[in-house]
Amino acid sequence: MSNKLINLSGINKSFDGTMVLDDLNLYIRENEFLTLLGPSGCGKTTTLRIIGGFETPDSGQVFFNGEDITNLPPNKRQLNTVFQKYALFTHMTIAENIAFGLKIKNKSKSYIDDKIKYALKLVNLDGYEKRMPHQLSGGQQQRIAIARAIVNEPKVLLLDEPLGALDLKLRQDMQYELIRLKNELGITFIYVTHDQEEALTMSDTIVVMNQGYIQQIGTPEMIYNEPENAFVADFIGDSNIIDATMVQDKLVSFLGCKWACVDTGFGNNKPVDVVIRPEDIVLKDAGQGTLDGEVTHVIFKGVHYEMEVMAGGYEWLVHSTSMFTVGQKVSISVDPFNIQIMNKPESEDEEAVQIEE
Amino acid sequence: MKSKRSLLAGPYLFWSVAFIIIPLVMVFYYGFIDENGAFTLENIAAIASPEHSKALWVSIRLSFVSTIICFVLAYPLAMILANMSVNQNQFIVLVFILPMWMNFLLRTLAWQTLLEKNGVINMILNFFSLPSLNIINTEAAIILGMVYNFLPFMVLPIYNSLARMDRDVINAAHDLGANWIQTFCRIIFPLSIPGVVSGVTMVFVPALTTFVISAILGGSKILLIGNVIEQEFTQASNWNLGSGLSIVLMIFIILSMIISAILDKDGEGALL
């Protein structure tokens, strides 16, 4: 797991004078499921296309197993791509599509036939050899695109929003399917998506990107529980992001109250951002918590109630399994462990966050 | 609702009956009778006479050669156009369509003036003491006229089929290990065959039936089947024979379209 299979070093890329990637540095470990996550235009697809060889960076290098592959054409790279709109060869049968890469490599007919059978079994589409791509549903076409890529036994599989065109139920099924495939095949997956739920479900490592900069790299738990800045907090799940002042270690002040927290090392009386996840807020009877307020909206979401609470001049987003009525006086209380402190953006890297907001 | 919709088709229905179906029926009617109005197959069989079959053979040969030349010129050009950015290619496409805005007859007459014995091209050649070119009134001049006039009809459908192609399909072929030649032979060309077929049809059929190009650039020495039919109608006033030969020509056009349709089907992925 520790071997750095792919290393991107100082990648810059711009299109028509617009900077898309600015000094991007990233490594991908062997056998890892890494997700590039961000809103459209954040540079995630461009990063993937540079790894795949479909774009050349303006400057910087791409290393594969320690070898510089920056200028190597896609057909010479030991990786395969699953494209967003599947990009199946519409004039070929499913079997011919899957066999394409193997025929190019002059594999024997029996080897190719075995591989087709194996790949179709792997994606649960046995017996589809003779069909044409247009006879298949979107989800089935997507599986064929994956089968076509994996029969070549790539070291790395690149996936560019492969589930974007599928409906919710199918997307969830395919997420589990992809995790299963990754574990069975033992190859490295680099996955691009703008869907944070997808990223949290499948990834070993998430790379959150915005405006050509990497905002945070970490495990799904780290990204969700300890976002490094307001952009990450806002992009991953719902959150309350509030201007605050770090009074001293383990004490933060916002909305006119002092709150106990667990973070240290931010200095005394420093401006910071505070993130509190809606499910971490505990609503108590008026006067019992830290900050009193009034419920202004209640929506039933199935698993929980989504409520808005006006307190201290801020509209809090609260998720709770117990129901409160609109107009009810409540008091907000948060476990110190659930108050996440973040530095205000300072560097150029983080300025992008501000533009986005 | 349904009757309202079929009402909308009315104008076209009227048009096709008045100007397509009735004339077609009349051609068949005249083609199968003699001057006394009795049924005969003589007008059809007339194609077997040496002068007619020669004209048909020359027509097929020249249109075939023109179609191939058009294809060879058009395909690389269409590829270049399809790979250009939108702003650039709109200009180039315009340059290619521009000659079509000029009258067909005028363009062909212009070639006559250029190619004549004492025409512009020979004047320039003579000026540099080069041997003069004598291609006016030859088959080469007719082929030149056909290629010049019909080239855009080959370029545009091929360009369309190439430009519509998803870039990621080509990327996918590279990704799976194919180099440029393999990608072209196995992916790009097979996927562009519908464009090629319609381009071939749009060049071959008008080239096969033309009589203007051969009349102007071929003098009266080379008769195409189009010239023969035209003469039967305008000079010999033998509508029956003219119609009979038209029917034969129609059969050849339908045959060529069937062949191209079969090629389209089999051509998919059959290369290499």
Chai-1 contact restraints between the chains, C-beta under 6 A:
chainA,res_idxA,chainB,res_idxB,connection_type,confidence,min_distance_angstrom,max_distance_angstrom,comment,restraint_id
A,F54,B,N171,contact,1.0,0.0,6.0,A-B,restraint_1
A,P74,B,H174,contact,1.0,0.0,6.0,A-B,restraint_2
A,P74,B,D175,contact,1.0,0.0,6.0,A-B,restraint_3
A,N75,B,H174,contact,1.0,0.0,6.0,A-B,restraint_4
A,N75,B,G177,contact,1.0,0.0,6.0,A-B,restraint_5
A,N75,B,A178,contact,1.0,0.0,6.0,A-B,restraint_6
A,N75,B,N179,contact,1.0,0.0,6.0,A-B,restraint_7
A,N80,B,D175,contact,1.0,0.0,6.0,A-B,restraint_8
A,T81,B,D175,contact,1.0,0.0,6.0,A-B,restraint_9
A,F83,B,D168,contact,1.0,0.0,6.0,A-B,restraint_10
A,F83,B,A172,contact,1.0,0.0,6.0,A-B,restraint_11
A,A87,B,D168,contact,1.0,0.0,6.0,A-B,restraint_12
A,A87,B,V169,contact,1.0,0.0,6.0,A-B,restraint_13
A,A87,B,A172,contact,1.0,0.0,6.0,A-B,restraint_14
A,H91,B,P190,contact,1.0,0.0,6.0,A-B,restraint_15
A,H91,B,L191,contact,1.0,0.0,6.0,A-B,restraint_16
A,H91,B,E268,contact,1.0,0.0,6.0,A-B,restraint_17
A,H91,B,G269,contact,1.0,0.0,6.0,A-B,restraint_18
A,M92,B,G269,contact,1.0,0.0,6.0,A-B,restraint_19
A,F100,B,L176,contact,1.0,0.0,6.0,A-B,restraint_20
A,G101,B,L176,contact,1.0,0.0,6.0,A-B,restraint_21
A,G101,B,G177,contact,1.0,0.0,6.0,A-B,restraint_22
A,I104,B,G177,contact,1.0,0.0,6.0,A-B,restraint_23
A,I104,B,A178,contact,1.0,0.0,6.0,A-B,restraint_24
